[in-house]
């Protein structure tokens, strides 16, 4: 009991002394009489405080990192999502710009031919035995079966099935596809047939073949083909560019001649197309074909450098008169 009372008395006295010293030191400021005692305390307890801080600080930092980890993860995820959205927007803007350019060209081609069209975009390709694509325009847009489908470059195919908002297009490259066609300039008539999208034995360069009805009619590589037009303008309207002849088979007793055609349309990368919902008022003939490239100037100069039928004079070996 006496020890407890004595301990309390000592603690009380120490508390009073401590308060007095704090008051004196505070009031004295820089001139405090306890300045030396304060410096001695700092010298004694400072290293202990620094050591304890060096031990406690990493633990505190680790604890802060652990507690902040979910927030940092969320921030990183948000930034990743924002970056992905920006990348998708950039990709979409590039696609939109490319599609807009194709649409401008398509409108120009349709205008030259006098075709009334409904523009559409290819949304999928057929996975079966047929060469088909699906477009995002259907009955609600005025699309009907057996309508011509074209791109800015030329003939794509014909509509075979129609839904309210989509339609299936049989490509001109399909093995079952047949299109009445005629040669530019000569107007010779024949039939263009599909060989499959990959062609046969030529790396897919000529997925179309053309059979000329008159085996004796002239035909040469480099000539271009346009659609002849069907009766009632279905399934094909006239004047749509098809492709260019690159090779001709020699007839062997047959009634027709066969040529192989490189199409103007890149069937493996179709994007913006158009369905011809109304034919032209008159046959555009070759008016939709692009202008032929001009002949090379070097070839012209070479051909005219030496007049035909005039040989170069040979040296006689004798000096000319007056030399």
C-alpha positions in Angstrom: 0.0 0.0 0.0 2.8 2.4 0.9 4.7 1.4 -2.3 1.7 2.3 -4.4 1.2 5.7 -2.7 5.0 6.4 -3.0 4.9 5.5 -6.8 1.9 7.7 -7.3 3.7 10.6 -5.5 6.8 10.2 -7.6 4.9 10.1 -10.9 2.9 13.2 -9.8 6.2 15.0 -9.0 7.8 14.0 -12.3 4.7 15.1 -14.2 4.7 18.5 -12.5 8.4 18.9 -13.2 8.0 17.8 -16.9 5.1 20.3 -17.4 7.2 23.1 -15.7 10.2 22.3 -17.9 8.0 22.3 -21.1 6.5 25.6 -20.1 9.9 27.2 -19.3 11.4 25.9 -22.6 8.4 27.1 -24.6 8.4 30.6 -23.1 12.2 30.9 -23.4 12.2 30.1 -27.1 15.7 30.3 -28.6 17.1 31.7 -25.3 15.6 29.0 -23.2 17.8 27.9 -20.2 16.9 24.3 -21.1 18.3 24.6 -24.6 21.4 22.5 -23.7 19.3 19.8 -22.1 17.1 19.7 -25.2 20.2 19.3 -27.5 21.5 16.5 -25.2 18.1 14.7 -25.5 18.2 15.0 -29.2 21.7 13.6 -29.3 20.7 10.7 -27.2 17.2 9.8 -28.6 17.8 11.0 -32.2 19.7 7.9 -33.4 17.1 5.7 -31.7 14.4 7.5 -33.6 16.2 7.2 -36.9 16.8 3.5 -36.4 13.3 2.8 -35.5 12.1 4.9 -38.5 14.3 2.9 -40.9 12.7 -0.3 -39.6 9.2 0.9 -39.5 9.2 2.9 -42.8 9.6 -0.1 -45.2 6.9 -2.0 -43.3 4.6 1.0 -43.6 5.3 1.4 -47.3 4.7 -2.3 -47.9 1.4 -2.0 -46.0 0.4 1.0 -48.1 1.3 -0.8 -51.3 -0.8 -3.8 -50.2 -3.8 -1.6 -49.3 -3.5 0.4 -52.5 -3.0 -2.6 -54.8 -6.7 -3.1 -55.7 -7.0 0.6 -56.6 -3.9 0.5 -58.8 -5.2 -2.6 -60.5 -8.5 -0.9 -61.2 -6.7 2.2 -62.6 -4.5 0.0 -64.8 -7.6 -1.9 -66.1 -9.4 1.3 -66.8 -6.5 2.7 -68.8 -6.2 -0.5 -70.7 -9.9 -0.4 -71.6 -9.6 3.2 -72.7 -6.6 2.4 -74.9 -8.5 -0.5 -76.5 -11.5 1.7 -77.2 -9.2 4.3 -78.8 -7.6 1.6 -80.9 -11.0 0.4 -82.0 -12.2 3.9 -82.8 -9.1 4.5 -84.9 -9.5 1.2 -86.7 -13.2 2.0 -87.3 -12.5 5.5 -88.6 -10.0 4.0 -91.1 -12.5 1.5 -92.2 -15.2 4.2 -92.5 -12.9 6.3 -94.6 -12.1 3.4 -96.9 -15.8 2.5 -97.2 -16.6 6.1 -98.0 -14.0 6.2 -100.7 -15.4 3.0 -102.2 -18.9 4.4 -102.1 -17.9 7.5 -103.9 -16.3 5.4 -106.7 -19.4 3.1 -106.8 -21.8 6.1 -107.2 -19.6 7.4 -110.0 -19.7 4.0 -111.8 -23.4 3.7 -111.4 -23.9 7.2 -112.7 -21.9 6.4 -115.8 -24.1 3.4 -116.5 -27.4 5.0 -115.6 -28.1 2.3 -112.9 -30.3 3.0 -110.0 -28.7 1.3 -107.0 -29.1 0.4 -103.4 -25.7 0.5 -101.7 -24.8 -2.3 -99.2 -21.9 -3.8 -97.4 -20.7 -7.4 -97.4 -21.1 -8.8 -93.9 -20.1 -12.4 -94.4 -18.9 -15.0 -96.9 -20.5 -18.3 -97.6 -18.8 -21.4 -96.1 -20.5 -24.0 -98.3 -19.8 -25.3 -101.8 -21.2 -22.1 -103.4 -19.3 -18.9 -103.9 -21.7 -16.5 -102.1 -21.6 -13.5 -99.8 -24.2 -11.9 -97.6 -25.0 -8.2 -97.8 -26.7 -5.9 -95.3 -29.6 -4.9 -97.6 -32.8 -6.8 -98.2 -36.4 -6.6 -99.0 -37.0 -3.5 -97.0 -34.6 -1.7 -99.2 -36.2 -2.8 -102.4 -33.8 -5.7 -103.1 -35.4 -8.7 -104.9 -34.1 -12.0 -106.2 -32.3 -12.0 -109.6 -31.0 -8.5 -109.4 -27.5 -7.5 -110.5 -24.9 -6.9 -107.9 -21.9 -4.7 -108.8 -19.0 -2.9 -107.1 -17.1 0.2 -108.2 -14.9 -2.0 -110.4 -17.5 -4.2 -112.1 -19.8 -7.3 -111.9 -20.0 -9.1 -108.5 -22.9 -11.5 -109.2 -26.7 -11.7 -108.7 -29.1 -11.9 -105.8 -30.4 -15.4 -105.0 -32.2 -15.1 -101.6 -33.7 -12.1 -99.9 -34.6 -11.5 -96.3 -36.0 -8.3 -94.7 -32.6 -6.8 -94.0 -30.1 -9.1 -95.7 -29.6 -10.9 -99.0 -27.4 -13.7 -100.4 -25.4 -13.0 -103.6 -24.2 -15.7 -105.9 -20.8 -14.5 -107.1 -19.9 -14.6 -110.8 -17.0 -16.9 -109.9 -19.3 -19.7 -108.8 -19.2 -22.9 -110.9 -22.9 -22.6 -111.6 -22.8 -19.0 -112.6 -23.4 -18.1 -116.3 -23.4 -14.5 -117.6 -24.2 -13.3 -121.1 -21.3 -11.1 -122.2 -19.8 -9.4 -125.2 -16.4 -8.2 -126.3 -15.7 -4.5 -126.3 -15.4 -2.9 -129.8 -16.3 -6.1 -131.8 -19.5 -6.7 -129.9 -19.0 -10.5 -130.3 -21.3 -12.4 -128.0 -20.4 -15.3 -125.7 -21.0 -16.8 -122.2 -18.9 -16.1 -119.1 -18.8 -19.0 -116.6 -17.3 -19.2 -113.2 -14.4 -21.5 -112.4 -14.5 -21.2 -108.6 -13.1 -18.4 -106.7 -9.6 -19.8 -106.8 -9.5 -20.5 -110.5 -7.9 -23.7 -111.8 -4.2 -24.2 -112.1 -3.3 -20.6 -112.4 -3.1 -19.4 -108.8 -6.6 -18.0 -108.9 -5.8 -15.3 -111.5 -8.5 -16.3 -114.0 -11.6 -17.5 -112.0 -13.8 -16.8 -115.1 -13.8 -18.3 -118.6 -15.4 -16.9 -121.7 -16.8 -19.0 -124.6 -17.2 -17.1 -127.8 -20.2 -18.4 -129.7 -18.7 -17.7 -133.2 -15.5 -19.8 -133.3 -14.3 -17.8 -136.3 -14.8 -14.3 -134.8 -11.6 -12.4 -133.9 -10.6 -12.4 -130.2 -7.3 -11.4 -128.6 -5.7 -11.1 -125.2 -6.3 -7.7 -123.6 -9.9 -7.3 -124.9 -12.4 -6.5 -122.2 -15.9 -7.9 -121.5 -19.1 -6.3 -120.3 -22.5 -7.9 -119.5 -24.8 -8.4 -122.5 -27.9 -7.9 -120.5 -30.7 -10.5 -119.8 -34.3 -10.5 -121.1 -36.3 -8.2 -118.9 -32.9 -7.0 -117.4 -32.9 -9.9 -115.0 -30.7 -11.2 -113.6 -28.2 -9.0 -115.4 -28.4 -5.5 -116.7 -26.2 -4.5 -119.7 -22.9 -2.7 -119.8 -21.4 -3.8 -116.4 -17.6 -4.4 -116.7 -16.6 -8.0 -116.2 -12.9 -8.4 -116.8 -10.1 -8.7 -119.3 -9.0 -11.7 -121.5 -5.6 -12.9 -120.5 -5.3 -16.3 -122.4 -7.1 -18.0 -125.3 -7.3 -21.7 -126.0 -6.9 -22.9 -129.6 -10.1 -24.6 -130.8 -9.7 -28.3 -131.6 -12.6 -29.1 -133.8 -15.0 -27.4 -131.4 -17.8 -25.0 -132.3 -16.7 -22.4 -129.8 -13.5 -20.7 -128.6 -12.6 -20.4 -124.9 -10.7 -17.6 -123.3 -9.7 -17.1 -119.7 -10.7 -13.9 -118.0 -9.1 -11.9 -115.1 -12.1 -10.1 -113.4 -12.0 -6.5 -112.5 -13.4 -7.2 -109.1 -11.3 -8.6 -106.3 -13.7 -11.2 -105.1 -11.7 -12.1 -102.0 -11.8 -8.6 -100.5 -15.4 -7.4 -101.3 -16.6 -4.6 -99.1 -19.0 -2.0 -100.5 -21.3 -3.2 -103.2 -24.6 -2.1 -104.9 -27.7 -3.9 -106.0 -29.1 -2.5 -109.2 -32.8 -2.0 -108.5 -33.6 -0.3 -111.8 -31.8 -0.9 -115.2 -30.5 2.0 -117.3 -32.9 3.6 -119.8 -30.5 2.6 -122.6 -27.7 0.2 -123.0 -24.4 1.9 -122.0 -22.4 -0.5 -124.2 -18.7 0.1 -123.3 -19.4 3.4 -121.6 -18.7 2.1 -118.1 -15.4 0.5 -119.0 -12.4 2.6 -117.8 -10.4 4.4 -120.5 -7.7 2.3 -122.1 -4.2 3.2 -121.0 -2.2 5.3 -123.5 0.6 3.5 -125.4 4.1 3.8 -124.0 6.0 6.8 -125.4 9.2 4.7 -125.6 7.5 2.1 -127.8 6.2 4.8 -130.1 9.6 6.4 -130.4 11.3 3.1 -131.1 8.7 2.2 -133.8 9.2 5.5 -135.6 12.9 5.8 -135.3 13.5 3.7 -138.5 11.1 4.1 -141.4 9.7 0.8 -142.5 11.1 -0.6 -145.8 14.2 1.7 -145.9 17.5 0.0 -145.2 20.4 1.8 -143.7 23.1 2.8 -146.2 26.2 0.5 -146.0 29.7 2.0 -146.2 31.2 1.4 -149.7 34.8 1.5 -148.5 35.5 4.2 -151.2 36.1 7.8 -150.4 33.4 10.2 -151.6 34.1 12.6 -154.3 35.8 15.7 -153.1 37.4 14.0 -150.1 
